Amino acid sequence: MTDDLLQEFQPTIPPGYVQMNWMGGFGRQIGPLFEKNNPDGSYAWGFLVSEHHTNGMQNAHGGMLMSFADMAVGHVISQKVHRFWVTVRLLTDFISGARLGEFVEGSGELVGQEGDLFTVRGRIWTGDRTIMTASGVFKSLGERPNTARAPWAQAIPRR
């Protein structure tokens, strides 16, 4: 009768996602974050909306969604051209919200390049619902090592 009170809530992370090992700095504040790399070269990042991500209405805070969009959309530069990058401009449009307990996903696509500046657009969603769209300009910096990713971005397998 009270067994349900003793069981820890185990949220479901969609298949194919692994938890990123970004436990320091900013990653500790907004994580845990998850990533999925598909055979076709596409990717998605994700996070489960937890209490520390929410506003007073128990929805993901807009600042959390914007920070997530910045990283998830900009990551396409790391994926496609293997370079570190910084954000020059990020424009976002909020379309819906994400509630406590929902899994939020995001991805980006490279739409243009001029020198070391990249134009990117992306989408953030949960289930079939688009939460926000984003477009931005990112400046590439040094080349990422080919053989190993940064230690904070190493994926750790889920149990």
C-alpha positions in Angstrom: 0.0 0.0 0.0 2.8 2.4 0.8 5.4 0.9 -1.5 5.0 3.7 -3.9 6.2 6.2 -1.2 9.4 4.2 -0.8 10.3 4.0 -4.5 12.6 6.7 -5.9 11.3 8.5 -8.9 13.3 7.2 -11.9 12.6 9.5 -14.9 12.8 8.0 -18.3 15.6 9.3 -20.6 14.8 8.7 -24.3 16.7 5.8 -26.0 20.1 6.7 -27.5 21.0 9.4 -25.0 24.0 9.2 -22.7 24.7 11.5 -19.8 27.5 14.0 -20.4 30.3 14.1 -17.8 30.1 17.8 -17.4 30.0 18.1 -13.6 32.1 21.2 -13.0 31.5 24.9 -13.5 28.5 25.9 -15.4 27.7 22.2 -16.2 27.2 21.6 -12.5 24.7 24.4 -12.3 22.4 23.5 -15.2 23.0 19.7 -15.5 22.8 16.9 -15.9 22.9 17.2 -19.7 22.6 14.3 -22.1 23.6 13.8 -25.7 22.7 11.6 -28.6 24.9 11.1 -31.7 23.1 9.6 -34.7 24.7 7.4 -37.4 23.8 10.1 -40.0 26.1 12.6 -38.2 23.2 14.5 -36.6 23.0 15.0 -32.9 20.7 16.2 -30.1 21.4 17.4 -26.6 18.8 17.1 -23.8 18.0 17.6 -20.2 15.3 16.5 -17.8 13.5 19.6 -16.3 14.3 19.3 -12.6 13.3 21.5 -9.7 16.5 23.6 -10.0 15.7 24.4 -13.6 12.2 25.8 -12.8 10.6 29.2 -12.3 7.7 29.9 -9.8 5.2 28.1 -12.1 7.2 24.9 -12.1 8.1 25.4 -15.8 11.7 25.5 -17.1 13.0 29.0 -16.5 13.5 31.0 -19.7 17.2 31.6 -18.7 17.7 27.8 -18.5 16.1 27.3 -21.9 18.2 30.1 -23.5 21.4 28.7 -21.9 20.5 25.2 -23.2 19.7 26.6 -26.7 23.1 28.4 -26.8 24.9 25.2 -26.1 22.7 22.7 -28.0 22.5 24.9 -31.2 26.1 26.1 -31.1 27.4 22.5 -30.7 26.9 22.0 -34.5 30.1 23.9 -35.0 32.0 21.3 -32.8 30.3 18.5 -34.7 30.8 19.8 -38.3 34.1 21.7 -38.2 35.7 20.4 -35.0 36.4 23.9 -33.6 35.9 25.6 -30.2 33.5 28.5 -30.4 31.9 31.5 -28.6 28.5 33.1 -29.1 28.4 36.4 -30.9 24.6 36.7 -31.1 21.8 34.4 -30.2 18.1 35.2 -31.1 15.4 33.1 -29.6 11.7 32.8 -29.9 9.7 31.2 -27.1 6.8 29.2 -28.5 5.8 27.0 -25.6 7.1 25.9 -22.2 8.5 22.8 -20.6 7.1 21.5 -17.4 8.8 19.9 -14.4 9.6 16.3 -15.4 9.6 16.8 -19.1 12.7 15.8 -21.2 13.8 18.8 -23.4 15.9 18.2 -26.5 17.7 20.5 -28.9 19.8 20.5 -32.0 21.3 22.9 -34.6 22.2 23.1 -38.2 24.9 25.1 -39.9 23.4 27.4 -42.5 26.4 29.7 -43.4 30.0 30.5 -42.9 32.1 33.6 -43.6 35.7 33.3 -42.4 35.6 32.3 -38.7 31.9 33.3 -38.3 29.2 30.7 -38.5 25.4 31.2 -38.9 23.4 28.5 -37.1 19.7 27.8 -36.6 18.1 25.3 -34.3 15.1 24.0 -32.5 14.4 23.1 -28.9 11.5 20.7 -28.2 9.9 18.2 -25.9 8.0 15.3 -27.4 6.2 16.7 -30.4 6.0 20.2 -29.1 8.4 22.9 -30.2 9.4 25.0 -27.2 11.6 27.6 -28.9 13.5 28.3 -32.1 16.9 30.0 -32.2 19.3 31.5 -34.7 22.7 32.8 -34.0 26.2 33.8 -35.1 29.1 32.0 -33.5 32.9 32.7 -33.8 35.2 29.8 -34.1 38.3 29.7 -32.1 41.0 27.0 -32.0 40.7 23.5 -33.5 39.3 20.8 -31.2 41.6 17.8 -30.8 40.6 15.0 -33.2 41.5 12.1 -30.9 39.8 13.2 -27.7 37.1 15.4 -26.6 37.3 17.8 -23.7 37.2 15.9 -20.4 34.0 17.8 -19.3 32.2 16.6 -22.5 33.0 12.9 -22.2 29.8 10.9 -22.1 29.3 8.5 -19.2 27.2 5.4 -19.9 23.8 5.2 -18.2 23.0 2.2 -16.0 
